Amino acid sequence: MAIKLHRCSGMWAKFGAHPCWRVQNALDDEGIEYEVVKEGSARRKSSRIRTIERTGQKKFPWIEFEDGSIYREESSDMAETIRSGRLNEKRGAGSGSPASP
């Protein structure tokens, strides 16, 4: 199973400054398989409930690994981690505050 990229529903937003696109683009560039999980509008609090439960934050994007562990940082840091080949170091590392899957 591929990792899951939890992002806002603004799939049309494909420009460098958009946090979700920045991370998705880094995954694409590195050839990492992932499944997109659209979490709804980033503006609506109700669409962030799962994000808050899993990460302790209300920001998108975040990555869920196969083992249920969560990785969440600022998108520029996430993109750098992905591009530098260090994404697997975040697996099970306790980034975020994962709840029981």
Backbone torsions as a table, in degrees:
resi	resn	phi	psi	omega
1	MET	NA	139.8	178.4
2	ALA	-79.1	162.1	173.7
3	ILE	-67.4	165.4	178.8
4	LYS	-114.9	129.1	174.2
5	LEU	-99.5	110.0	177.4
6	HIS	-89.5	120.5	-175.8
7	ARG	-141.8	170.8	176.5
8	CYS	-69.5	168.6	-177.5
9	SER	-82.1	0.0	-178.3
10	GLY	-77.7	61.7	-177.6
11	MET	-63.2	-20.2	179.0
12	TRP	-72.6	-21.0	-175.7
13	ALA	-78.5	91.9	-178.2
14	LYS	-118.8	69.2	176.1
15	PHE	-137.3	152.3	-170.4
16	GLY	-54.1	-32.5	-176.1
17	ALA	-81.0	-13.6	-179.1
18	HIS	-74.6	120.9	-174.7
19	PRO	-56.1	-44.9	-177.9
20	CYS	-65.8	-42.1	179.7
21	TRP	-67.2	-37.5	179.9
22	ARG	-56.8	-46.0	-178.7
23	VAL	-73.2	-43.0	179.4
24	GLN	-61.4	-42.0	179.1
25	ASN	-62.7	-40.7	178.0
26	ALA	-63.1	-42.2	177.0
27	LEU	-61.2	-44.4	178.6
28	ASP	-61.1	-48.4	-177.9
29	ASP	-60.8	-32.7	-178.7
30	GLU	-90.4	-1.4	177.7
31	GLY	69.7	29.0	-179.7
32	ILE	-88.2	127.3	178.3
33	GLU	-74.1	138.1	179.4
34	TYR	-155.4	160.4	174.6
35	GLU	-113.2	131.9	177.2
36	VAL	-84.2	129.9	173.8
37	VAL	-116.4	107.0	179.5
38	LYS	-79.6	122.3	-175.7
39	GLU	-96.2	7.8	179.5
40	GLY	97.7	-167.8	-177.7
41	SER	-71.2	131.9	177.9
42	ALA	-67.5	-16.7	-177.8
43	ARG	-86.0	-22.3	-176.0
44	ARG	-93.8	123.2	-178.3
45	LYS	-58.8	-37.9	-177.4
46	SER	-62.4	-27.4	-179.7
47	SER	-80.4	-7.7	-178.8
48	ARG	-100.5	3.0	-176.2
49	ILE	-57.1	-49.4	179.8
50	ARG	-62.2	-40.3	179.3
51	THR	-60.8	-46.0	178.8
52	ILE	-63.5	-42.9	179.6
53	GLU	-60.9	-40.5	-174.9
54	ARG	-86.2	-33.5	-173.5
55	THR	-111.7	-16.9	-174.6
56	GLY	79.9	4.3	-179.8
57	GLN	-130.2	170.4	177.6
58	LYS	-112.1	9.9	-176.6
59	LYS	-92.6	145.8	169.2
60	PHE	-101.7	157.8	-4.2
61	PRO	-90.9	173.7	171.6
62	TRP	-149.9	157.0	-177.1
63	ILE	-114.3	136.2	175.4
64	GLU	-113.6	122.7	178.8
65	PHE	-84.4	166.8	-178.3
66	GLU	-57.6	-31.6	-178.2
67	ASP	-82.9	2.3	178.6
68	GLY	92.0	-8.1	178.8
69	SER	-72.3	157.6	-172.0
70	ILE	-119.5	143.1	172.8
71	TYR	-126.5	123.0	179.5
72	ARG	-146.4	122.3	171.2
73	GLU	-142.7	-177.5	172.0
74	GLU	-60.7	146.5	-173.3
75	SER	-59.6	-36.0	178.8
76	SER	-64.8	-38.1	176.9
77	ASP	-69.0	-40.3	178.0
78	MET	-62.6	-45.1	-179.6
79	ALA	-62.0	-41.5	178.8
80	GLU	-63.9	-42.7	177.6
81	THR	-59.6	-44.8	179.9
82	ILE	-64.2	-49.2	-176.6
83	ARG	-66.5	-27.0	179.8
84	SER	-87.7	2.9	177.3
85	GLY	77.2	19.9	-177.2
86	ARG	-106.2	14.0	-177.7
87	LEU	-60.5	-41.1	-178.5
88	ASN	-63.8	-22.1	176.2
89	GLU	-65.3	-22.7	-178.4
90	LYS	-85.7	-13.6	180.0
91	ARG	-65.0	121.7	177.7
92	GLY	70.3	8.9	-175.5
93	ALA	-82.0	-5.1	177.5
94	GLY	84.9	13.2	175.6
95	SER	-63.8	136.5	-175.4
96	GLY	78.1	-168.6	179.0
97	SER	-129.5	75.7	-174.9
98	PRO	-65.7	139.7	173.9
99	ALA	-94.1	172.0	176.7
100	SER	-62.0	131.4	-179.7
101	PRO	-67.2	NA	NA
